[in-house]
Amino acid sequence: MKVDWYGVYPAISTQFHANGQLDLAANQRMLEQLIDDGIHGIIALGTVGENCSLSAEEKRTFLRHTLSVAKGRIPVIAGCAETTTAFAVDYVRDAEAMGVDGIMLLPGMVYRANREETLYHYRTVARATALPIMIYNNPVTYGVDIDLEMTAELAEEANIVAIKESTTDTRRITELHNRFGDRFIVFCGVDDIALESLMLGATGWISGLTNVFPRESVAIFKLAQAGRYQEALTLWRWFLPLLRLDTVPHLVQCIKYAEQLAGRGSETVRAPRLPLSGAERKRVTRVFEQAMAQRPSLAPYNLD
């Protein structure tokens, strides 16, 4: 199975009204902005999208609405983060019927599966759909590392086509290339090592902070793809303090608060998450304000 997934894919946030209900109009405005800003695709209902905070019905409502806004202009990949394999199968079948372009599949939530159980989960879900599937490998957060030997077994499933590599170890990108060649599309899934990952051969970047600064994210990707690393480095050094917000336990709150500061969205989250407060809120405010004060112009890069 061949898919044309590359570039910068923000893991979009899910917007809520003050009463906690889905704010689809706000998500529509934000998605239109991101598309206008040049992003290449999106992940809907990933970690930043608070997947596990939504009911089954809300997830499906959100996906249908997102697809109606995207209108085929960009790939829409749906995050799948379910507590059981059966729930995941139901979800991907519904997502396929809606017309999503692919699935970003997480291990089973809550229960930390062993090797055999993880492989069973991925194989079973992959065989339940014709959609292309991206493995989300994030052992730092979810406690399950889909290592090279497990990846070799999953390579036998034709529709498992991509990996969101989030081990935080950039050596894994080279190891994947050396072992599998171009069998998998590899996305960097950790914001603060994205430039290094692109230099090592990652063909895409799934990002949280792209929601806040999409044009700069796309510029870094284009410069890296063109081998213009010195120019990319200038933007990267400006961006890095913001990108570090993607690697902390409160990453969802940090990103949504930064979206609010940028006038793009609301910081409202669903409990048990709560909006940032105290010293952490002040720190994110300071990082954002410093970034805005030092924000570089993209005009000199001539990326059009």
C-alpha positions in Angstrom: 0.0 0.0 0.0 1.4 3.4 -1.0 0.3 6.7 0.6 1.6 10.2 0.0 2.1 11.3 3.6 4.9 13.8 4.2 5.4 17.2 5.7 4.1 19.0 8.7 1.0 17.5 10.4 -0.3 19.3 13.4 -2.0 17.1 16.0 -4.9 19.5 16.3 -6.6 20.4 19.5 -10.2 19.7 20.3 -12.0 22.9 21.2 -14.6 23.1 23.9 -17.1 25.7 25.0 -16.9 27.0 28.6 -19.4 24.3 29.6 -17.2 21.6 28.3 -19.2 20.7 25.1 -17.5 20.4 21.7 -17.0 23.8 20.0 -17.0 22.6 16.4 -17.2 26.2 15.0 -14.0 27.1 16.8 -12.3 23.9 15.4 -13.5 24.9 11.9 -11.9 28.3 12.1 -8.7 26.9 13.4 -8.5 24.2 10.7 -9.1 26.7 8.0 -6.3 28.8 9.4 -3.9 25.9 9.5 -4.7 24.9 5.9 -4.2 28.5 4.8 -0.9 28.5 6.6 0.4 25.6 4.5 0.3 22.6 6.7 0.4 19.3 4.8 -2.1 17.2 6.8 -3.5 16.8 10.3 -3.9 14.3 13.1 -7.4 14.5 14.5 -8.0 13.2 18.0 -4.4 12.5 19.0 -3.0 13.2 22.4 -3.3 17.0 21.9 -6.9 16.4 20.7 -7.8 14.8 24.2 -9.0 11.6 22.5 -9.5 9.7 25.7 -11.5 12.6 27.2 -14.2 12.3 24.5 -17.1 9.8 24.4 -17.4 7.4 21.5 -20.2 9.5 20.0 -18.2 12.7 20.4 -15.2 11.2 18.6 -17.3 10.3 15.7 -19.0 13.7 15.6 -15.7 15.4 15.7 -14.3 13.3 12.8 -17.3 13.8 10.6 -17.1 17.6 11.2 -13.4 17.7 10.6 -13.7 15.8 7.3 -16.5 18.2 6.2 -14.2 21.1 6.8 -11.1 19.6 5.2 -13.0 18.6 2.0 -10.2 16.5 0.8 -7.7 19.4 0.7 -5.3 17.6 3.1 -5.0 14.1 4.5 -7.0 13.6 7.8 -5.5 10.9 9.9 -7.6 9.9 12.9 -6.0 9.0 16.2 -7.2 5.7 17.7 -6.7 5.4 21.4 -9.1 2.8 22.8 -9.0 0.7 26.0 -9.7 -2.6 24.2 -9.0 -4.1 20.8 -12.7 -4.6 20.2 -13.4 -0.9 20.8 -10.5 0.0 18.5 -11.9 -2.2 15.7 -15.3 -0.5 16.0 -13.7 2.9 15.9 -11.5 2.3 12.8 -14.4 0.7 10.9 -16.6 3.8 11.7 -13.7 6.1 10.7 -13.2 4.2 7.4 -16.9 4.6 6.6 -16.7 8.3 7.2 -13.8 8.7 4.8 -10.8 9.4 6.9 -7.5 9.0 5.1 -5.8 6.8 7.7 -5.4 5.8 11.3 -2.7 6.7 13.9 -3.0 3.6 16.1 -1.9 3.6 19.7 -1.5 0.6 22.0 -4.4 -0.3 24.2 -4.9 2.4 26.7 -4.8 2.0 30.6 -3.6 -1.6 30.5 0.1 -1.9 29.6 0.3 -4.8 27.2 3.3 -7.1 26.8 4.9 -7.9 23.5 2.5 -10.6 22.4 -0.5 -8.5 23.4 0.7 -5.4 21.6 1.3 -7.3 18.4 -2.1 -8.9 18.6 -3.7 -5.4 19.1 -2.0 -3.9 16.1 -2.6 -7.0 13.8 -6.2 -7.3 14.7 -7.0 -3.6 14.1 -5.0 -3.6 10.9 -6.9 -6.6 9.6 -10.2 -5.0 10.4 -9.8 -2.1 7.9 -8.5 -1.3 4.5 -7.2 2.1 5.8 -3.5 2.8 5.9 -2.2 2.7 9.5 0.5 4.6 11.3 2.1 3.0 14.4 2.3 5.5 17.2 5.4 4.4 19.1 5.6 6.5 22.3 7.1 4.3 25.1 7.9 7.4 27.2 4.2 8.2 27.6 2.4 4.9 27.1 5.0 2.4 28.4 5.1 0.2 25.3 8.1 0.2 22.9 7.4 -1.3 19.5 11.0 -2.2 18.9 12.7 -3.2 15.7 11.8 -6.9 16.1 8.1 -6.1 16.7 8.2 -3.7 13.8 9.5 -6.5 11.5 6.5 -8.6 12.4 4.1 -5.7 11.8 5.7 -5.1 8.4 3.9 -8.2 7.3 0.7 -6.3 7.5 0.4 -4.5 4.1 -1.7 -1.5 5.4 0.7 -0.7 8.3 2.6 1.9 6.3 4.0 4.6 8.7 5.5 5.1 12.1 5.2 8.1 14.4 8.6 7.8 16.1 8.4 9.2 19.6 11.0 7.3 21.6 13.0 10.6 21.8 16.0 8.6 20.6 16.9 9.9 17.2 19.1 6.8 16.6 15.9 4.9 16.0 15.3 6.7 12.8 18.5 5.5 11.3 17.9 2.0 12.7 14.5 1.9 11.0 16.1 3.0 7.8 18.9 0.5 8.0 16.5 -2.4 8.8 13.5 -1.6 6.6 14.6 0.8 3.9 11.6 2.7 2.6 9.0 0.1 3.8 7.7 2.7 6.3 7.0 6.4 6.2 8.7 7.8 9.3 7.3 10.9 11.1 9.1 12.6 14.0 6.6 12.7 16.9 8.6 14.8 19.4 8.7 18.5 18.7 12.0 19.4 20.2 14.0 16.9 18.1 12.2 17.5 14.8 15.0 19.2 12.9 17.5 16.5 13.9 14.9 13.9 12.8 14.4 15.5 9.4 18.1 15.7 8.9 18.3 11.9 9.6 15.6 11.1 7.0 12.2 11.5 8.7 9.8 12.5 5.9 7.3 14.2 8.2 6.7 15.9 11.5 3.7 15.4 13.7 3.6 18.5 15.9 1.8 20.1 18.8 3.3 23.6 18.6 2.6 23.8 14.9 -1.0 24.6 16.0 0.5 27.9 17.3 3.2 28.7 14.7 2.3 26.7 11.6 4.2 28.9 9.1 7.4 28.6 10.9 7.0 24.9 11.2 6.4 24.5 7.5 9.4 26.7 6.8 11.7 24.5 8.9 10.4 21.4 7.1 10.9 23.0 3.6 14.4 24.2 4.5 15.4 20.8 5.8 14.0 19.1 2.8 16.1 21.4 0.6 19.3 20.8 2.6 19.3 24.4 3.7 20.2 23.4 7.3 22.0 26.6 8.3 19.0 28.6 7.5 16.7 26.1 9.2 18.9 26.3 12.3 18.2 30.0 12.7 14.5 29.4 12.9 15.0 26.3 15.0 16.9 28.1 17.7 14.1 30.7 17.9 11.4 28.0 18.1 13.1 25.5 20.5 11.9 27.1 23.8 8.3 26.8 22.6 8.8 23.3 21.2 9.9 22.1 24.7 6.3 22.7 25.8 5.4 19.5 23.8 7.5 17.3 26.1 6.1 18.0 29.5 3.2 16.2 31.4 0.9 19.2 30.9 1.6 19.4 27.1 -2.0 19.6 26.2 -2.7 22.5 28.6 0.5 24.2 27.4 -0.3 24.0 23.8 -3.9 25.0 24.2 -2.9 28.0 26.4 -0.4 29.0 23.7 -3.1 28.7 21.1 -5.2 31.1 23.2 -2.3 33.6 23.6 -1.9 33.5 19.8 -5.6 34.2 19.3 -6.1 30.9 17.6 -8.1 28.9 20.1 -9.2 28.4 23.7 -7.3 26.9 26.6 -10.4 25.0 27.9 -9.7 21.4 28.7 -11.6 18.5 30.1 -11.1 17.4 33.7 -9.1 15.8 35.2 -7.0 18.2 33.1 -7.2 21.8 34.4 -6.0 25.0 32.8 -2.4 26.0 33.8 -2.0 28.1 36.9 0.7 29.6 39.1 4.3 29.4 38.1 3.7 27.1 35.2 1.2 29.5 33.6 3.6 32.4 34.1 6.4 30.3 32.5 4.4 29.5 29.4 3.3 33.1 29.1 6.9 34.3 29.3 8.1 31.8 26.7 5.3 32.8 24.3 5.9 36.5 24.8 9.6 36.2 24.3 9.0 34.2 21.1 6.6 36.9 19.8 9.1 39.7 20.6 11.9 37.8 18.7 9.8 36.3 16.0 11.8 36.1 12.8 10.5 37.2 9.4 10.1 34.4 6.9 10.5 36.7 3.9 14.2 36.2 3.5 13.9 32.5 3.0 12.0 32.7 -0.3 10.0 29.5 0.2 7.1 30.1 -2.2 
